[in-house]
């Protein structure tokens, strides 16, 4: 998420700056996550909401049953592996990304946090950016801060938000042009049951590496996993 400013973005200096999706924070914002988490049961997401053509790949990935995969923290863990990789292993980077023994975001005193005040029941504009397109999708939730001040995943699960309207768009920078198109959304197969989830509208390349090893941007040789929502909106994202 890049808009409004997150607590990782000290002073709000990054925001929607093109190419800086992971560029905020001493530990960059993309490094706060839960690694090696999988859905506890069978896939529940409708086939038309998948972001890969092969239904037999990635069957345990979190987005195959949105909201059901367990997380270490509702706010992210630096490096994604709080107990090491493997568990109890030496400190350092982990195979496949991240690192071990990082702090939980809710325990960190982030500097110069920019806060955003929203009106109860209002409609707000939010944005997120792709730096490495792994497919999937997204939803938004709120948690009313408990009396003890400790937020939990269970708290967020109590208040999933609905999207407004049936459109979404790609925007190039804070003041850049918007390319609008229909959103792909569902309430089927989500957790909490009936909560709303949106499919990542940007298809990766139809390759095992999703396009990271492609010689040119735009998947000219392989094509894309599904039709792009507008011309040029496809690929892995680094190029």
mmCIF file of the C-alpha atoms, coordinates in Angstrom:
data_MODEL
# 
_entry.id   MODEL 
# 
loop_
_atom_site.group_PDB 
_atom_site.id 
_atom_site.type_symbol 
_atom_site.label_atom_id 
_atom_site.label_alt_id 
_atom_site.label_comp_id 
_atom_site.label_asym_id 
_atom_site.label_entity_id 
_atom_site.label_seq_id 
_atom_site.pdbx_PDB_ins_code 
_atom_site.Cartn_x 
_atom_site.Cartn_y 
_atom_site.Cartn_z 
_atom_site.occupancy 
_atom_site.B_iso_or_equiv 
_atom_site.pdbx_formal_charge 
_atom_site.auth_seq_id 
_atom_site.auth_comp_id 
_atom_site.auth_asym_id 
_atom_site.auth_atom_id 
_atom_site.pdbx_PDB_model_num 
ATOM 1   C CA . UNK A 1 1   ? 0.000   0.000   0.000   1.00 0.00 ? 1   UNK A CA 1 
ATOM 2   C CA . UNK A 1 2   ? 1.387   3.403   -0.973  1.00 0.00 ? 2   UNK A CA 1 
ATOM 3   C CA . UNK A 1 3   ? -1.596  5.741   -0.581  1.00 0.00 ? 3   UNK A CA 1 
ATOM 4   C CA . UNK A 1 4   ? -2.448  7.236   1.845   1.00 0.00 ? 4   UNK A CA 1 
ATOM 5   C CA . UNK A 1 5   ? 1.031   7.287   3.376   1.00 0.00 ? 5   UNK A CA 1 
ATOM 6   C CA . UNK A 1 6   ? 1.785   4.274   5.526   1.00 0.00 ? 6   UNK A CA 1 
ATOM 7   C CA . UNK A 1 7   ? 3.728   4.204   8.794   1.00 0.00 ? 7   UNK A CA 1 
ATOM 8   C CA . UNK A 1 8   ? 6.760   2.915   6.870   1.00 0.00 ? 8   UNK A CA 1 
ATOM 9   C CA . UNK A 1 9   ? 6.929   6.131   4.817   1.00 0.00 ? 9   UNK A CA 1 
ATOM 10  C CA . UNK A 1 10  ? 8.616   8.582   7.209   1.00 0.00 ? 10  UNK A CA 1 
ATOM 11  C CA . UNK A 1 11  ? 7.408   12.097  6.513   1.00 0.00 ? 11  UNK A CA 1 
ATOM 12  C CA . UNK A 1 12  ? 5.413   10.921  3.498   1.00 0.00 ? 12  UNK A CA 1 
ATOM 13  C CA . UNK A 1 13  ? 8.338   11.424  1.112   1.00 0.00 ? 13  UNK A CA 1 
ATOM 14  C CA . UNK A 1 14  ? 7.648   8.402   -1.118  1.00 0.00 ? 14  UNK A CA 1 
ATOM 15  C CA . UNK A 1 15  ? 3.888   8.005   -1.476  1.00 0.00 ? 15  UNK A CA 1 
ATOM 16  C CA . UNK A 1 16  ? 2.977   7.238   -5.098  1.00 0.00 ? 16  UNK A CA 1 
ATOM 17  C CA . UNK A 1 17  ? 6.379   8.084   -6.576  1.00 0.00 ? 17  UNK A CA 1 
ATOM 18  C CA . UNK A 1 18  ? 6.780   5.817   -9.638  1.00 0.00 ? 18  UNK A CA 1 
ATOM 19  C CA . UNK A 1 19  ? 9.262   2.996   -9.095  1.00 0.00 ? 19  UNK A CA 1 
ATOM 20  C CA . UNK A 1 20  ? 9.457   3.573   -5.340  1.00 0.00 ? 20  UNK A CA 1 
ATOM 21  C CA . UNK A 1 21  ? 6.784   1.082   -4.219  1.00 0.00 ? 21  UNK A CA 1 
ATOM 22  C CA . UNK A 1 22  ? 9.310   -0.610  -1.946  1.00 0.00 ? 22  UNK A CA 1 
ATOM 23  C CA . UNK A 1 23  ? 11.415  2.458   -1.299  1.00 0.00 ? 23  UNK A CA 1 
ATOM 24  C CA . UNK A 1 24  ? 10.124  3.708   2.040   1.00 0.00 ? 24  UNK A CA 1 
ATOM 25  C CA . UNK A 1 25  ? 11.520  2.938   5.467   1.00 0.00 ? 25  UNK A CA 1 
ATOM 26  C CA . UNK A 1 26  ? 14.870  1.909   6.967   1.00 0.00 ? 26  UNK A CA 1 
ATOM 27  C CA . UNK A 1 27  ? 13.647  -1.652  6.411   1.00 0.00 ? 27  UNK A CA 1 
ATOM 28  C CA . UNK A 1 28  ? 11.898  -1.190  3.087   1.00 0.00 ? 28  UNK A CA 1 
ATOM 29  C CA . UNK A 1 29  ? 8.118   -1.456  3.120   1.00 0.00 ? 29  UNK A CA 1 
ATOM 30  C CA . UNK A 1 30  ? 7.992   -4.601  0.928   1.00 0.00 ? 30  UNK A CA 1 
ATOM 31  C CA . UNK A 1 31  ? 10.015  -6.472  3.540   1.00 0.00 ? 31  UNK A CA 1 
ATOM 32  C CA . UNK A 1 32  ? 7.175   -6.547  6.106   1.00 0.00 ? 32  UNK A CA 1 
ATOM 33  C CA . UNK A 1 33  ? 5.154   -9.717  5.515   1.00 0.00 ? 33  UNK A CA 1 
ATOM 34  C CA . UNK A 1 34  ? 4.547   -13.339 6.545   1.00 0.00 ? 34  UNK A CA 1 
ATOM 35  C CA . UNK A 1 35  ? 6.639   -15.878 4.669   1.00 0.00 ? 35  UNK A CA 1 
ATOM 36  C CA . UNK A 1 36  ? 5.750   -19.532 4.000   1.00 0.00 ? 36  UNK A CA 1 
ATOM 37  C CA . UNK A 1 37  ? 2.071   -19.240 4.864   1.00 0.00 ? 37  UNK A CA 1 
ATOM 38  C CA . UNK A 1 38  ? -0.522  -21.417 3.168   1.00 0.00 ? 38  UNK A CA 1 
ATOM 39  C CA . UNK A 1 39  ? -4.282  -21.892 3.195   1.00 0.00 ? 39  UNK A CA 1 
ATOM 40  C CA . UNK A 1 40  ? -5.472  -24.462 5.747   1.00 0.00 ? 40  UNK A CA 1 
ATOM 41  C CA . UNK A 1 41  ? -7.871  -26.258 3.396   1.00 0.00 ? 41  UNK A CA 1 
ATOM 42  C CA . UNK A 1 42  ? -8.736  -26.634 -0.264  1.00 0.00 ? 42  UNK A CA 1 
ATOM 43  C CA . UNK A 1 43  ? -8.894  -23.696 -2.717  1.00 0.00 ? 43  UNK A CA 1 
ATOM 44  C CA . UNK A 1 44  ? -12.206 -21.826 -2.554  1.00 0.00 ? 44  UNK A CA 1 
ATOM 45  C CA . UNK A 1 45  ? -11.619 -18.947 -4.967  1.00 0.00 ? 45  UNK A CA 1 
ATOM 46  C CA . UNK A 1 46  ? -13.670 -19.174 -8.199  1.00 0.00 ? 46  UNK A CA 1 
ATOM 47  C CA . UNK A 1 47  ? -11.587 -20.169 -11.230 1.00 0.00 ? 47  UNK A CA 1 
ATOM 48  C CA . UNK A 1 48  ? -12.303 -16.911 -13.048 1.00 0.00 ? 48  UNK A CA 1 
ATOM 49  C CA . UNK A 1 49  ? -10.610 -15.012 -10.224 1.00 0.00 ? 49  UNK A CA 1 
ATOM 50  C CA . UNK A 1 50  ? -7.293  -16.876 -10.512 1.00 0.00 ? 50  UNK A CA 1 
ATOM 51  C CA . UNK A 1 51  ? -4.286  -14.946 -11.820 1.00 0.00 ? 51  UNK A CA 1 
ATOM 52  C CA . UNK A 1 52  ? -2.570  -18.038 -13.284 1.00 0.00 ? 52  UNK A CA 1 
ATOM 53  C CA . UNK A 1 53  ? -4.014  -20.222 -16.028 1.00 0.00 ? 53  UNK A CA 1 
ATOM 54  C CA . UNK A 1 54  ? -2.898  -23.515 -14.511 1.00 0.00 ? 54  UNK A CA 1 
ATOM 55  C CA . UNK A 1 55  ? -5.429  -24.355 -11.790 1.00 0.00 ? 55  UNK A CA 1 
ATOM 56  C CA . UNK A 1 56  ? -3.171  -27.107 -10.451 1.00 0.00 ? 56  UNK A CA 1 
ATOM 57  C CA . UNK A 1 57  ? -0.298  -24.763 -9.598  1.00 0.00 ? 57  UNK A CA 1 
ATOM 58  C CA . UNK A 1 58  ? -0.135  -22.670 -6.451  1.00 0.00 ? 58  UNK A CA 1 
ATOM 59  C CA . UNK A 1 59  ? -3.052  -24.561 -4.910  1.00 0.00 ? 59  UNK A CA 1 
ATOM 60  C CA . UNK A 1 60  ? -2.007  -23.639 -1.354  1.00 0.00 ? 60  UNK A CA 1 
ATOM 61  C CA . UNK A 1 61  ? -1.088  -19.995 -1.966  1.00 0.00 ? 61  UNK A CA 1 
ATOM 62  C CA . UNK A 1 62  ? -2.970  -17.521 0.282   1.00 0.00 ? 62  UNK A CA 1 
ATOM 63  C CA . UNK A 1 63  ? -4.960  -16.034 -2.586  1.00 0.00 ? 63  UNK A CA 1 
ATOM 64  C CA . UNK A 1 64  ? -6.519  -19.413 -3.471  1.00 0.00 ? 64  UNK A CA 1 
ATOM 65  C CA . UNK A 1 65  ? -8.709  -18.973 -0.364  1.00 0.00 ? 65  UNK A CA 1 
ATOM 66  C CA . UNK A 1 66  ? -8.431  -15.259 0.433   1.00 0.00 ? 66  UNK A CA 1 
ATOM 67  C CA . UNK A 1 67  ? -8.158  -14.342 4.103   1.00 0.00 ? 67  UNK A CA 1 
ATOM 68  C CA . UNK A 1 68  ? -7.764  -17.871 5.443   1.00 0.00 ? 68  UNK A CA 1 
ATOM 69  C CA . UNK A 1 69  ? -3.970  -18.224 5.530   1.00 0.00 ? 69  UNK A CA 1 
ATOM 70  C CA . UNK A 1 70  ? -2.490  -17.524 8.990   1.00 0.00 ? 70  UNK A CA 1 
ATOM 71  C CA . UNK A 1 71  ? -0.156  -14.573 9.522   1.00 0.00 ? 71  UNK A CA 1 
ATOM 72  C CA . UNK A 1 72  ? 2.449   -13.853 12.165  1.00 0.00 ? 72  UNK A CA 1 
ATOM 73  C CA . UNK A 1 73  ? 1.269   -10.252 12.520  1.00 0.00 ? 73  UNK A CA 1 
ATOM 74  C CA . UNK A 1 74  ? -1.624  -8.196  11.099  1.00 0.00 ? 74  UNK A CA 1 
ATOM 75  C CA . UNK A 1 75  ? 0.868   -5.399  10.406  1.00 0.00 ? 75  UNK A CA 1 
ATOM 76  C CA . UNK A 1 76  ? 3.774   -7.422  9.027   1.00 0.00 ? 76  UNK A CA 1 
ATOM 77  C CA . UNK A 1 77  ? 7.045   -8.879  10.304  1.00 0.00 ? 77  UNK A CA 1 
ATOM 78  C CA . UNK A 1 78  ? 10.363  -7.511  9.075   1.00 0.00 ? 78  UNK A CA 1 
ATOM 79  C CA . UNK A 1 79  ? 11.838  -10.184 6.823   1.00 0.00 ? 79  UNK A CA 1 
ATOM 80  C CA . UNK A 1 80  ? 8.735   -12.369 7.096   1.00 0.00 ? 80  UNK A CA 1 
ATOM 81  C CA . UNK A 1 81  ? 10.427  -15.084 9.187   1.00 0.00 ? 81  UNK A CA 1 
ATOM 82  C CA . UNK A 1 82  ? 10.323  -14.158 12.908  1.00 0.00 ? 82  UNK A CA 1 
ATOM 83  C CA . UNK A 1 83  ? 11.578  -17.580 14.045  1.00 0.00 ? 83  UNK A CA 1 
ATOM 84  C CA . UNK A 1 84  ? 14.379  -17.872 11.502  1.00 0.00 ? 84  UNK A CA 1 
ATOM 85  C CA . UNK A 1 85  ? 14.721  -19.864 8.306   1.00 0.00 ? 85  UNK A CA 1 
ATOM 86  C CA . UNK A 1 86  ? 14.699  -22.681 8.900   1.00 0.00 ? 86  UNK A CA 1 
ATOM 87  C CA . UNK A 1 87  ? 13.128  -22.213 12.332  1.00 0.00 ? 87  UNK A CA 1 
ATOM 88  C CA . UNK A 1 88  ? 15.941  -21.797 14.819  1.00 0.00 ? 88  UNK A CA 1 
ATOM 89  C CA . UNK A 1 89  ? 18.504  -21.374 12.031  1.00 0.00 ? 89  UNK A CA 1 
ATOM 90  C CA . UNK A 1 90  ? 21.265  -18.809 11.792  1.00 0.00 ? 90  UNK A CA 1 
ATOM 91  C CA . UNK A 1 91  ? 20.516  -15.137 11.239  1.00 0.00 ? 91  UNK A CA 1 
ATOM 92  C CA . UNK A 1 92  ? 20.615  -13.855 7.694   1.00 0.00 ? 92  UNK A CA 1 
ATOM 93  C CA . UNK A 1 93  ? 18.713  -13.864 4.442   1.00 0.00 ? 93  UNK A CA 1 
ATOM 94  C CA . UNK A 1 94  ? 16.256  -16.642 3.648   1.00 0.00 ? 94  UNK A CA 1 
ATOM 95  C CA . UNK A 1 95  ? 15.990  -18.742 0.489   1.00 0.00 ? 95  UNK A CA 1 
ATOM 96  C CA . UNK A 1 96  ? 13.239  -17.276 -1.645  1.00 0.00 ? 96  UNK A CA 1 
ATOM 97  C CA . UNK A 1 97  ? 13.325  -13.862 0.026   1.00 0.00 ? 97  UNK A CA 1 
ATOM 98  C CA . UNK A 1 98  ? 13.229  -12.083 3.363   1.00 0.00 ? 98  UNK A CA 1 
ATOM 99  C CA . UNK A 1 99  ? 15.348  -12.672 6.442   1.00 0.00 ? 99  UNK A CA 1 
ATOM 100 C CA . UNK A 1 100 ? 14.996  -14.164 9.898   1.00 0.00 ? 100 UNK A CA 1 
ATOM 101 C CA . UNK A 1 101 ? 14.245  -12.835 13.399  1.00 0.00 ? 101 UNK A CA 1 
ATOM 102 C CA . UNK A 1 102 ? 12.886  -9.438  12.349  1.00 0.00 ? 102 UNK A CA 1 
ATOM 103 C CA . UNK A 1 103 ? 10.597  -7.399  14.650  1.00 0.00 ? 103 UNK A CA 1 
ATOM 104 C CA . UNK A 1 104 ? 6.813   -7.263  14.479  1.00 0.00 ? 104 UNK A CA 1 
ATOM 105 C CA . UNK A 1 105 ? 5.644   -3.968  12.996  1.00 0.00 ? 105 UNK A CA 1 
ATOM 106 C CA . UNK A 1 106 ? 3.247   -3.270  15.866  1.00 0.00 ? 106 UNK A CA 1 
ATOM 107 C CA . UNK A 1 107 ? 6.231   -3.347  18.259  1.00 0.00 ? 107 UNK A CA 1 
ATOM 108 C CA . UNK A 1 108 ? 8.282   -0.801  16.278  1.00 0.00 ? 108 UNK A CA 1 
ATOM 109 C CA . UNK A 1 109 ? 8.263   2.924   16.981  1.00 0.00 ? 109 UNK A CA 1 
ATOM 110 C CA . UNK A 1 110 ? 8.322   4.206   13.401  1.00 0.00 ? 110 UNK A CA 1 
ATOM 111 C CA . UNK A 1 111 ? 9.664   7.755   13.038  1.00 0.00 ? 111 UNK A CA 1 
ATOM 112 C CA . UNK A 1 112 ? 7.779   10.743  11.628  1.00 0.00 ? 112 UNK A CA 1 
ATOM 113 C CA . UNK A 1 113 ? 4.581   8.840   10.841  1.00 0.00 ? 113 UNK A CA 1 
ATOM 114 C CA . UNK A 1 114 ? 2.063   10.696  8.658   1.00 0.00 ? 114 UNK A CA 1 
ATOM 115 C CA . UNK A 1 115 ? -1.493  10.026  9.820   1.00 0.00 ? 115 UNK A CA 1 
ATOM 116 C CA . UNK A 1 116 ? -4.673  10.244  7.761   1.00 0.00 ? 116 UNK A CA 1 
ATOM 117 C CA . UNK A 1 117 ? -8.056  11.128  9.244   1.00 0.00 ? 117 UNK A CA 1 
ATOM 118 C CA . UNK A 1 118 ? -11.055 9.525   7.583   1.00 0.00 ? 118 UNK A CA 1 
ATOM 119 C CA . UNK A 1 119 ? -14.724 10.257  8.187   1.00 0.00 ? 119 UNK A CA 1 
ATOM 120 C CA . UNK A 1 120 ? -16.818 7.417   9.587   1.00 0.00 ? 120 UNK A CA 1 
ATOM 121 C CA . UNK A 1 121 ? -18.878 5.910   6.764   1.00 0.00 ? 121 UNK A CA 1 
ATOM 122 C CA . UNK A 1 122 ? -17.045 7.912   4.118   1.00 0.00 ? 122 UNK A CA 1 
ATOM 123 C CA . UNK A 1 123 ? -15.550 6.874   0.780   1.00 0.00 ? 123 UNK A CA 1 
ATOM 124 C CA . UNK A 1 124 ? -11.771 7.038   0.543   1.00 0.00 ? 124 UNK A CA 1 
ATOM 125 C CA . UNK A 1 125 ? -9.210  6.593   -2.211  1.00 0.00 ? 125 UNK A CA 1 
ATOM 126 C CA . UNK A 1 126 ? -6.385  4.139   -1.589  1.00 0.00 ? 126 UNK A CA 1 
ATOM 127 C CA . UNK A 1 127 ? -3.566  2.813   -3.726  1.00 0.00 ? 127 UNK A CA 1 
ATOM 128 C CA . UNK A 1 128 ? -0.974  0.061   -3.887  1.00 0.00 ? 128 UNK A CA 1 
ATOM 129 C CA . UNK A 1 129 ? 1.944   -0.632  -6.196  1.00 0.00 ? 129 UNK A CA 1 
ATOM 130 C CA . UNK A 1 130 ? 3.501   -3.650  -7.910  1.00 0.00 ? 130 UNK A CA 1 
ATOM 131 C CA . UNK A 1 131 ? 7.260   -4.171  -7.879  1.00 0.00 ? 131 UNK A CA 1 
ATOM 132 C CA . UNK A 1 132 ? 7.232   -7.940  -8.561  1.00 0.00 ? 132 UNK A CA 1 
ATOM 133 C CA . UNK A 1 133 ? 3.977   -9.275  -9.962  1.00 0.00 ? 133 UNK A CA 1 
ATOM 134 C CA . UNK A 1 134 ? 3.127   -12.540 -8.219  1.00 0.00 ? 134 UNK A CA 1 
ATOM 135 C CA . UNK A 1 135 ? -0.599  -12.313 -8.974  1.00 0.00 ? 135 UNK A CA 1 
ATOM 136 C CA . UNK A 1 136 ? -3.216  -12.747 -6.266  1.00 0.00 ? 136 UNK A CA 1 
ATOM 137 C CA . UNK A 1 137 ? -5.444  -9.945  -5.068  1.00 0.00 ? 137 UNK A CA 1 
ATOM 138 C CA . UNK A 1 138 ? -6.364  -7.763  -2.131  1.00 0.00 ? 138 UNK A CA 1 
ATOM 139 C CA . UNK A 1 139 ? -8.936  -6.521  0.347   1.00 0.00 ? 139 UNK A CA 1 
ATOM 140 C CA . UNK A 1 140 ? -9.053  -3.824  3.015   1.00 0.00 ? 140 UNK A CA 1 
ATOM 141 C CA . UNK A 1 141 ? -10.000 -4.132  6.693   1.00 0.00 ? 141 UNK A CA 1 
ATOM 142 C CA . UNK A 1 142 ? -10.162 -1.955  9.773   1.00 0.00 ? 142 UNK A CA 1 
ATOM 143 C CA . UNK A 1 143 ? -9.538  -2.708  13.440  1.00 0.00 ? 143 UNK A CA 1 
ATOM 144 C CA . UNK A 1 144 ? -10.901 -0.538  16.223  1.00 0.00 ? 144 UNK A CA 1 
ATOM 145 C CA . UNK A 1 145 ? -7.942  -0.236  18.557  1.00 0.00 ? 145 UNK A CA 1 
ATOM 146 C CA . UNK A 1 146 ? -8.590  -2.393  21.634  1.00 0.00 ? 146 UNK A CA 1 
ATOM 147 C CA . UNK A 1 147 ? -8.333  -0.922  25.124  1.00 0.00 ? 147 UNK A CA 1 
ATOM 148 C CA . UNK A 1 148 ? -4.972  -2.599  25.630  1.00 0.00 ? 148 UNK A CA 1 
ATOM 149 C CA . UNK A 1 149 ? -3.735  -1.077  22.362  1.00 0.00 ? 149 UNK A CA 1 
ATOM 150 C CA . UNK A 1 150 ? -2.779  -4.442  20.866  1.00 0.00 ? 150 UNK A CA 1 
ATOM 151 C CA . UNK A 1 151 ? -4.184  -5.033  17.373  1.00 0.00 ? 151 UNK A CA 1 
ATOM 152 C CA . UNK A 1 152 ? -4.652  -8.597  16.136  1.00 0.00 ? 152 UNK A CA 1 
ATOM 153 C CA . UNK A 1 153 ? -5.579  -10.357 12.910  1.00 0.00 ? 153 UNK A CA 1 
ATOM 154 C CA . UNK A 1 154 ? -8.812  -11.473 14.586  1.00 0.00 ? 154 UNK A CA 1 
ATOM 155 C CA . UNK A 1 155 ? -9.670  -7.819  15.193  1.00 0.00 ? 155 UNK A CA 1 
ATOM 156 C CA . UNK A 1 156 ? -9.203  -6.963  11.520  1.00 0.00 ? 156 UNK A CA 1 
ATOM 157 C CA . UNK A 1 157 ? -11.283 -9.965  10.477  1.00 0.00 ? 157 UNK A CA 1 
ATOM 158 C CA . UNK A 1 158 ? -14.258 -8.474  12.288  1.00 0.00 ? 158 UNK A CA 1 
ATOM 159 C CA . UNK A 1 159 ? -14.450 -5.438  9.999   1.00 0.00 ? 159 UNK A CA 1 
ATOM 160 C CA . UNK A 1 160 ? -13.718 -6.147  6.319   1.00 0.00 ? 160 UNK A CA 1 
ATOM 161 C CA . UNK A 1 161 ? -14.556 -3.204  4.075   1.00 0.00 ? 161 UNK A CA 1 
ATOM 162 C CA . UNK A 1 162 ? -16.560 -3.163  0.867   1.00 0.00 ? 162 UNK A CA 1 
ATOM 163 C CA . UNK A 1 163 ? -15.226 -1.539  -2.284  1.00 0.00 ? 163 UNK A CA 1 
ATOM 164 C CA . UNK A 1 164 ? -17.091 1.434   -3.723  1.00 0.00 ? 164 UNK A CA 1 
ATOM 165 C CA . UNK A 1 165 ? -18.393 0.935   -7.240  1.00 0.00 ? 165 UNK A CA 1 
ATOM 166 C CA . UNK A 1 166 ? -17.194 -1.490  -9.899  1.00 0.00 ? 166 UNK A CA 1 
ATOM 167 C CA . UNK A 1 167 ? -14.187 0.418   -11.275 1.00 0.00 ? 167 UNK A CA 1 
ATOM 168 C CA . UNK A 1 168 ? -10.502 0.552   -10.474 1.00 0.00 ? 168 UNK A CA 1 
ATOM 169 C CA . UNK A 1 169 ? -7.587  2.229   -12.234 1.00 0.00 ? 169 UNK A CA 1 
ATOM 170 C CA . UNK A 1 170 ? -3.871  2.367   -12.771 1.00 0.00 ? 170 UNK A CA 1 
ATOM 171 C CA . UNK A 1 171 ? -2.280  5.727   -12.026 1.00 0.00 ? 171 UNK A CA 1 
ATOM 172 C CA . UNK A 1 172 ? 1.242   6.781   -12.946 1.00 0.00 ? 172 UNK A CA 1 
ATOM 173 C CA . UNK A 1 173 ? 2.417   8.893   -10.013 1.00 0.00 ? 173 UNK A CA 1 
ATOM 174 C CA . UNK A 1 174 ? 0.466   11.083  -7.585  1.00 0.00 ? 174 UNK A CA 1 
ATOM 175 C CA . UNK A 1 175 ? -0.573  13.570  -10.293 1.00 0.00 ? 175 UNK A CA 1 
ATOM 176 C CA . UNK A 1 176 ? -0.313  11.212  -13.254 1.00 0.00 ? 176 UNK A CA 1 
ATOM 177 C CA . UNK A 1 177 ? -2.900  10.021  -15.750 1.00 0.00 ? 177 UNK A CA 1 
ATOM 178 C CA . UNK A 1 178 ? -5.430  7.390   -14.721 1.00 0.00 ? 178 UNK A CA 1 
ATOM 179 C CA . UNK A 1 179 ? -6.368  4.379   -16.841 1.00 0.00 ? 179 UNK A CA 1 
ATOM 180 C CA . UNK A 1 180 ? -9.760  3.162   -15.587 1.00 0.00 ? 180 UNK A CA 1 
ATOM 181 C CA . UNK A 1 181 ? -11.330 -0.253  -16.138 1.00 0.00 ? 181 UNK A CA 1 
ATOM 182 C CA . UNK A 1 182 ? -13.820 -2.671  -14.605 1.00 0.00 ? 182 UNK A CA 1 
ATOM 183 C CA . UNK A 1 183 ? -12.688 -4.405  -11.410 1.00 0.00 ? 183 UNK A CA 1 
ATOM 184 C CA . UNK A 1 184 ? -12.916 -8.176  -10.902 1.00 0.00 ? 184 UNK A CA 1 
ATOM 185 C CA . UNK A 1 185 ? -14.378 -8.720  -7.433  1.00 0.00 ? 185 UNK A CA 1 
ATOM 186 C CA . UNK A 1 186 ? -15.962 -11.569 -5.534  1.00 0.00 ? 186 UNK A CA 1 
ATOM 187 C CA . UNK A 1 187 ? -17.547 -12.523 -2.234  1.00 0.00 ? 187 UNK A CA 1 
ATOM 188 C CA . UNK A 1 188 ? -17.335 -16.229 -3.014  1.00 0.00 ? 188 UNK A CA 1 
ATOM 189 C CA . UNK A 1 189 ? -14.713 -18.326 -1.278  1.00 0.00 ? 189 UNK A CA 1 
ATOM 190 C CA . UNK A 1 190 ? -13.449 -15.498 0.926   1.00 0.00 ? 190 UNK A CA 1 
ATOM 191 C CA . UNK A 1 191 ? -12.783 -15.307 4.646   1.00 0.00 ? 191 UNK A CA 1 
ATOM 192 C CA . UNK A 1 192 ? -14.480 -13.896 6.629   1.00 0.00 ? 192 UNK A CA 1 
ATOM 193 C CA . UNK A 1 193 ? -17.338 -15.445 4.680   1.00 0.00 ? 193 UNK A CA 1 
ATOM 194 C CA . UNK A 1 194 ? -18.970 -12.949 2.332   1.00 0.00 ? 194 UNK A CA 1 
ATOM 195 C CA . UNK A 1 195 ? -16.171 -10.373 2.580   1.00 0.00 ? 195 UNK A CA 1 
ATOM 196 C CA . UNK A 1 196 ? -15.182 -8.676  -0.655  1.00 0.00 ? 196 UNK A CA 1 
ATOM 197 C CA . UNK A 1 197 ? -11.907 -9.377  -2.480  1.00 0.00 ? 197 UNK A CA 1 
ATOM 198 C CA . UNK A 1 198 ? -10.468 -7.876  -5.671  1.00 0.00 ? 198 UNK A CA 1 
ATOM 199 C CA . UNK A 1 199 ? -8.317  -9.660  -8.216  1.00 0.00 ? 199 UNK A CA 1 
ATOM 200 C CA . UNK A 1 200 ? -4.952  -8.134  -9.128  1.00 0.00 ? 200 UNK A CA 1 
ATOM 201 C CA . UNK A 1 201 ? -5.865  -6.685  -12.538 1.00 0.00 ? 201 UNK A CA 1 
ATOM 202 C CA . UNK A 1 202 ? -2.343  -6.806  -13.994 1.00 0.00 ? 202 UNK A CA 1 
ATOM 203 C CA . UNK A 1 203 ? -1.459  -10.202 -15.542 1.00 0.00 ? 203 UNK A CA 1 
ATOM 204 C CA . UNK A 1 204 ? 2.069   -11.567 -15.272 1.00 0.00 ? 204 UNK A CA 1 
ATOM 205 C CA . UNK A 1 205 ? 3.734   -13.208 -18.262 1.00 0.00 ? 205 UNK A CA 1 
ATOM 206 C CA . UNK A 1 206 ? 2.729   -16.740 -19.214 1.00 0.00 ? 206 UNK A CA 1 
ATOM 207 C CA . UNK A 1 207 ? 6.067   -18.174 -18.081 1.00 0.00 ? 207 UNK A CA 1 
ATOM 208 C CA . UNK A 1 208 ? 7.184   -20.202 -15.069 1.00 0.00 ? 208 UNK A CA 1 
ATOM 209 C CA . UNK A 1 209 ? 9.174   -17.166 -13.842 1.00 0.00 ? 209 UNK A CA 1 
ATOM 210 C CA . UNK A 1 210 ? 6.170   -14.819 -14.508 1.00 0.00 ? 210 UNK A CA 1 
ATOM 211 C CA . UNK A 1 211 ? 8.454   -12.665 -16.697 1.00 0.00 ? 211 UNK A CA 1 
ATOM 212 C CA . UNK A 1 212 ? 11.350  -11.759 -14.423 1.00 0.00 ? 212 UNK A CA 1 
ATOM 213 C CA . UNK A 1 213 ? 13.782  -13.380 -16.858 1.00 0.00 ? 213 UNK A CA 1 
ATOM 214 C CA . UNK A 1 214 ? 12.226  -11.962 -20.003 1.00 0.00 ? 214 UNK A CA 1 
ATOM 215 C CA . UNK A 1 215 ? 14.468  -9.997  -22.359 1.00 0.00 ? 215 UNK A CA 1 
ATOM 216 C CA . UNK A 1 216 ? 11.784  -7.368  -23.009 1.00 0.00 ? 216 UNK A CA 1 
ATOM 217 C CA . UNK A 1 217 ? 8.897   -5.911  -20.992 1.00 0.00 ? 217 UNK A CA 1 
ATOM 218 C CA . UNK A 1 218 ? 5.298   -6.606  -21.932 1.00 0.00 ? 218 UNK A CA 1 
ATOM 219 C CA . UNK A 1 219 ? 5.473   -10.400 -22.437 1.00 0.00 ? 219 UNK A CA 1 
ATOM 220 C CA . UNK A 1 220 ? 6.012   -10.178 -26.239 1.00 0.00 ? 220 UNK A CA 1 
ATOM 221 C CA . UNK A 1 221 ? 7.073   -13.827 -26.574 1.00 0.00 ? 221 UNK A CA 1 
ATOM 222 C CA . UNK A 1 222 ? 4.912   -15.668 -24.059 1.00 0.00 ? 222 UNK A CA 1 
ATOM 223 C CA . UNK A 1 223 ? 1.776   -13.579 -23.794 1.00 0.00 ? 223 UNK A CA 1 
ATOM 224 C CA . UNK A 1 224 ? 0.070   -13.016 -20.443 1.00 0.00 ? 224 UNK A CA 1 
ATOM 225 C CA . UNK A 1 225 ? -1.678  -15.200 -17.870 1.00 0.00 ? 225 UNK A CA 1 
ATOM 226 C CA . UNK A 1 226 ? -5.012  -13.511 -18.660 1.00 0.00 ? 226 UNK A CA 1 
ATOM 227 C CA . UNK A 1 227 ? -6.085  -10.589 -20.875 1.00 0.00 ? 227 UNK A CA 1 
ATOM 228 C CA . UNK A 1 228 ? -4.717  -7.233  -19.662 1.00 0.00 ? 228 UNK A CA 1 
ATOM 229 C CA . UNK A 1 229 ? -7.327  -4.631  -18.652 1.00 0.00 ? 229 UNK A CA 1 
ATOM 230 C CA . UNK A 1 230 ? -5.818  -2.041  -21.012 1.00 0.00 ? 230 UNK A CA 1 
ATOM 231 C CA . UNK A 1 231 ? -2.960  -1.908  -23.525 1.00 0.00 ? 231 UNK A CA 1 
ATOM 232 C CA . UNK A 1 232 ? 0.460   -2.197  -21.925 1.00 0.00 ? 232 UNK A CA 1 
ATOM 233 C CA . UNK A 1 233 ? -0.795  -3.211  -18.464 1.00 0.00 ? 233 UNK A CA 1 
ATOM 234 C CA . UNK A 1 234 ? 0.912   -6.587  -18.145 1.00 0.00 ? 234 UNK A CA 1 
ATOM 235 C CA . UNK A 1 235 ? 4.206   -8.143  -17.070 1.00 0.00 ? 235 UNK A CA 1 
ATOM 236 C CA . UNK A 1 236 ? 6.292   -8.795  -13.991 1.00 0.00 ? 236 UNK A CA 1 
ATOM 237 C CA . UNK A 1 237 ? 6.818   -5.193  -12.929 1.00 0.00 ? 237 UNK A CA 1 
ATOM 238 C CA . UNK A 1 238 ? 10.555  -4.777  -12.418 1.00 0.00 ? 238 UNK A CA 1 
ATOM 239 C CA . UNK A 1 239 ? 11.143  -3.816  -16.048 1.00 0.00 ? 239 UNK A CA 1 
# 
